[in-house]
Amino acid sequence: MLRIFAATVAALFLAGASADDVVTTSVDDFSVVHRSSLPAEGVTGVAGQVSDAQRRVLAWLGQSSTWSGPPYDKPMRVLIDPDTHTPSQMRSTIFVPEARVLSALEQGDLASADLGIVHEVTHVLAASAFRKDRDRFYDDGLAVYLQHRFGPAVSYPTFGKALHVATANAAAEQGGLLPLSEVDQARRSTESPLRLLGYLQAGSFTQFLVDNFGIDAYFRIYQGEDIAAVTGQPFSALEERWRALIQDTGNPG
């Protein structure tokens, strides 16, 4: 049952919420912070997506005996933010654009709306050993992979296509695949047409590793073990195998 109470922490919200009362809705083991003007069905819809994402992602992560568990002690908090345009995450807080929620409510399809929730919940529940060095190649690879598996059927960055297929298509549009060493930088370039390809390549390489070596081996790599020691092959050889897979996917038959 949802328990709604007035929040006195308006400073937690961006300036766009200051003209409105800020409300916190507690749902099981997380909270949703939102403006009081947001329709109740928007709050319950987002909360439902978060609950479902958390359940599915935890079940998938729990298959691995080498997953080290969630990196944050604080309960997850979801801010339905009037001032952000893309979903994001900071430690145990995820930010969901209010504009996307309102648009989905107007269209009557909140349940299938692309709010990026699985992606951001994954970031809250699993952090790679590389994140401390601001290298999010593995973090975003896992988040894209699980968003594709458990998110709405049509969502960024695959938009309903199989992950390897979407990667092959995007590479063809951009003149070829990026070296995997350049993927994280491309992902950071918010104005670059290569950003989409960067996300797709990270997710596609994650799927390649999981499919070929299993979840336990994948999390050993994710948590900092040398990839050659885990797989028996250097990163360069794995990249070549993955590139061949994507090229074959883009040129079937």
C-alpha positions as CSV (number, residue, x, y, z in Angstrom):
1,M,0.0,0.0,0.0
2,L,1.2,3.5,-0.8
3,R,1.7,5.8,2.1
4,I,1.8,9.5,1.0
5,F,3.0,12.3,3.2
6,A,4.1,15.9,2.7
7,A,7.9,16.3,2.4
8,T,9.8,19.2,3.9
9,V,12.9,18.6,1.8
10,A,12.1,20.7,-1.3
11,A,15.8,21.4,-1.6
12,L,16.2,17.9,-2.8
13,F,14.2,18.8,-5.9
14,L,15.4,21.1,-8.7
15,A,14.1,24.6,-8.8
16,G,11.2,23.7,-11.1
17,A,9.5,22.0,-8.2
18,S,9.7,24.9,-5.8
19,A,6.3,26.3,-6.8
20,D,4.7,23.1,-5.9
21,D,4.5,21.0,-2.7
22,V,7.0,18.1,-2.8
23,V,5.5,14.8,-1.9
24,T,7.2,11.5,-1.0
25,T,5.5,8.3,-1.7
26,S,6.9,5.3,0.1
27,V,6.6,2.0,-1.7
28,D,8.0,-1.1,0.0
29,D,11.8,-0.6,0.2
30,F,12.1,2.6,-1.9
31,S,10.5,6.0,-2.2
32,V,9.2,8.2,-5.0
33,V,9.6,11.9,-4.7
34,H,7.4,14.0,-6.9
35,R,5.4,17.2,-7.3
36,S,1.9,17.2,-5.7
37,S,0.4,18.2,-9.0
38,L,1.5,14.9,-10.7
39,P,-1.6,12.8,-11.2
40,A,-1.8,9.8,-8.8
41,E,-1.8,7.3,-11.7
42,G,1.6,8.7,-12.8
43,V,3.0,8.1,-9.3
44,T,1.6,4.6,-9.1
45,G,2.6,3.8,-12.6
46,V,6.3,4.8,-12.1
47,A,6.3,3.0,-8.7
48,G,5.0,-0.1,-10.4
49,Q,7.7,0.0,-13.1
50,V,10.4,0.5,-10.5
51,S,9.1,-2.4,-8.4
52,D,9.0,-4.7,-11.4
53,A,12.5,-3.6,-12.6
54,Q,14.0,-4.1,-9.2
55,R,12.5,-7.6,-8.9
56,R,13.6,-8.7,-12.4
57,V,17.1,-7.2,-12.1
58,L,17.7,-8.7,-8.7
59,A,16.5,-12.1,-9.9
60,W,18.9,-11.9,-12.8
61,L,21.9,-10.7,-10.7
62,G,21.1,-13.3,-8.1
63,Q,21.9,-16.1,-10.6
64,S,25.5,-15.3,-10.2
65,S,27.5,-16.5,-7.2
66,T,30.2,-13.9,-8.0
67,W,27.9,-10.8,-7.9
68,S,29.0,-8.8,-4.9
69,G,25.6,-7.3,-4.1
70,P,24.2,-3.7,-4.3
71,P,26.9,-1.0,-3.7
72,Y,24.8,1.4,-1.7
73,D,23.5,1.1,1.9
74,K,20.7,3.7,1.5
75,P,17.3,2.7,0.2
76,M,16.6,3.6,-3.5
77,R,14.9,6.9,-4.1
78,V,13.2,7.8,-7.4
79,L,12.8,11.5,-8.2
80,I,10.2,12.3,-10.9
81,D,12.0,15.4,-12.0
82,P,10.4,18.3,-13.8
83,D,13.7,19.7,-14.9
84,T,15.5,16.7,-16.5
85,H,14.9,15.4,-20.0
86,T,16.7,12.0,-19.8
87,P,16.7,9.4,-17.1
88,S,19.9,9.3,-14.9
89,Q,21.3,7.9,-11.7
90,M,23.3,9.3,-8.8
91,R,24.3,6.7,-6.2
92,S,21.0,5.3,-4.8
93,T,18.8,7.9,-6.5
94,I,17.4,7.6,-10.0
95,F,15.9,10.6,-11.9
96,V,12.8,10.0,-14.1
97,P,11.8,12.9,-16.4
98,E,8.4,14.2,-15.4
99,A,7.7,15.3,-18.9
100,R,7.9,11.7,-20.1
101,V,5.5,10.5,-17.4
102,L,3.0,13.3,-18.3
103,S,3.3,12.6,-22.0
104,A,2.7,8.8,-21.5
105,L,-0.3,9.6,-19.3
106,E,-1.8,11.8,-22.0
107,Q,-1.3,9.0,-24.5
108,G,-2.7,6.4,-22.1
109,D,0.4,4.1,-22.4
110,L,2.4,4.7,-19.2
111,A,2.9,0.9,-18.7
112,S,4.9,0.7,-22.0
113,A,6.5,4.1,-21.8
114,D,10.3,4.3,-22.2
115,L,11.3,5.8,-18.8
116,G,14.8,4.1,-18.7
117,I,13.9,2.6,-15.3
118,V,15.5,-0.8,-15.8
119,H,18.7,0.8,-17.0
120,E,18.9,3.2,-14.0
121,V,17.8,0.5,-11.4
122,T,20.6,-1.7,-12.7
123,H,23.1,1.1,-12.0
124,V,21.8,1.3,-8.4
125,L,22.0,-2.5,-7.8
126,A,25.4,-3.2,-9.5
127,A,28.5,-1.1,-9.8
128,S,31.6,-2.4,-11.6
129,A,35.1,-2.1,-10.3
130,F,35.9,0.4,-13.0
131,R,33.2,3.0,-12.0
132,K,35.5,4.5,-9.4
133,D,37.8,5.5,-12.3
134,R,34.9,7.0,-14.2
135,D,35.0,4.2,-16.7
136,R,31.4,3.1,-17.2
137,F,31.9,0.8,-20.2
138,Y,30.9,-2.3,-18.2
139,D,28.3,-0.5,-16.1
140,D,26.4,0.9,-19.1
141,G,26.9,-2.3,-21.0
142,L,25.1,-4.3,-18.3
143,A,22.4,-1.6,-17.9
144,V,21.7,-1.6,-21.7
145,Y,21.7,-5.4,-21.8
146,L,19.1,-5.6,-18.9
147,Q,17.1,-2.7,-20.2
148,H,16.8,-4.6,-23.5
149,R,15.8,-7.8,-21.6
150,F,13.4,-6.4,-19.0
151,G,12.4,-3.0,-20.1
152,P,9.5,-2.0,-22.4
153,A,9.5,-3.7,-25.8
154,V,10.4,-0.4,-27.5
155,S,13.0,1.5,-25.6
156,Y,16.4,3.3,-26.0
157,P,18.8,2.3,-27.4
158,T,17.5,-0.8,-29.3
159,F,14.0,0.5,-30.0
160,G,12.5,-2.9,-30.3
161,K,15.3,-4.6,-32.3
162,A,17.5,-7.4,-31.1
163,L,20.6,-5.9,-29.4
164,H,23.2,-7.3,-31.9
165,V,20.9,-6.3,-34.8
166,A,20.4,-2.8,-33.5
167,T,24.2,-2.5,-33.0
168,A,24.9,-3.7,-36.6
169,N,22.3,-1.2,-38.0
170,A,23.7,1.7,-36.0
171,A,27.3,0.9,-37.0
172,A,26.2,0.8,-40.7
173,E,24.7,4.2,-40.4
174,Q,27.9,5.6,-38.7
175,G,30.3,4.0,-41.1
176,G,31.4,1.2,-38.9
177,L,31.9,0.0,-35.4
178,L,33.9,2.0,-32.9
179,P,36.9,0.5,-31.2
180,L,35.6,-0.7,-27.8
181,S,38.3,1.5,-26.2
182,E,36.4,4.5,-27.5
183,V,32.9,3.5,-26.6
184,D,32.7,5.1,-23.2
185,Q,33.9,8.4,-24.5
186,A,31.3,8.2,-27.3
187,R,28.6,7.5,-24.8
188,R,29.6,10.6,-22.9
189,S,29.2,12.8,-26.0
190,T,25.6,13.9,-25.5
191,E,25.5,15.9,-28.8
192,S,27.3,13.3,-30.9
193,P,25.5,10.9,-33.3
194,L,28.0,8.3,-32.0
195,R,26.4,8.3,-28.5
196,L,23.7,5.8,-29.5
197,L,26.3,3.5,-31.1
198,G,28.4,3.7,-28.0
199,Y,25.5,2.5,-25.8
200,L,24.6,-0.2,-28.2
201,Q,28.2,-1.5,-28.5
202,A,28.6,-1.6,-24.7
203,G,25.4,-3.6,-24.4
204,S,26.1,-5.9,-27.3
205,F,29.6,-6.7,-25.9
206,T,28.0,-7.5,-22.6
207,Q,25.6,-9.9,-24.2
208,F,28.5,-11.5,-26.1
209,L,30.4,-12.1,-22.8
210,V,27.3,-13.5,-21.0
211,D,26.3,-15.7,-23.9
212,N,29.8,-17.2,-24.3
213,F,31.2,-17.4,-20.8
214,G,28.2,-17.2,-18.4
215,I,27.0,-14.9,-15.7
216,D,29.6,-15.9,-13.1
217,A,32.5,-15.3,-15.4
218,Y,31.0,-12.1,-16.6
219,F,30.7,-10.7,-13.0
220,R,34.3,-11.7,-12.3
221,I,35.3,-9.4,-15.2
222,Y,32.7,-6.8,-14.1
223,Q,34.3,-6.8,-10.6
224,G,37.8,-6.2,-11.8
225,E,39.4,-9.6,-12.6
226,D,41.7,-9.7,-15.6
227,I,39.5,-10.6,-18.6
228,A,42.2,-12.9,-20.1
229,A,42.5,-14.8,-16.9
230,V,38.7,-15.3,-16.8
231,T,38.1,-16.2,-20.4
232,G,41.5,-17.5,-21.6
233,Q,41.6,-14.9,-24.3
234,P,43.0,-11.3,-24.3
235,F,40.6,-8.4,-24.7
236,S,41.8,-7.8,-28.3
237,A,40.9,-11.4,-29.3
238,L,37.5,-11.1,-27.7
239,E,36.8,-7.8,-29.4
240,E,37.7,-9.4,-32.8
241,R,35.3,-12.3,-32.1
242,W,32.5,-9.8,-31.1
243,R,33.1,-7.6,-34.2
244,A,32.9,-10.7,-36.5
245,L,29.5,-11.5,-34.8
246,I,28.1,-8.0,-35.4
247,Q,29.4,-8.0,-39.0
248,D,27.7,-11.4,-39.6
249,T,24.5,-10.1,-38.0
250,G,24.5,-7.1,-40.3
251,N,25.1,-9.3,-43.4
252,P,23.0,-12.5,-42.9
253,G,23.3,-15.3,-45.4
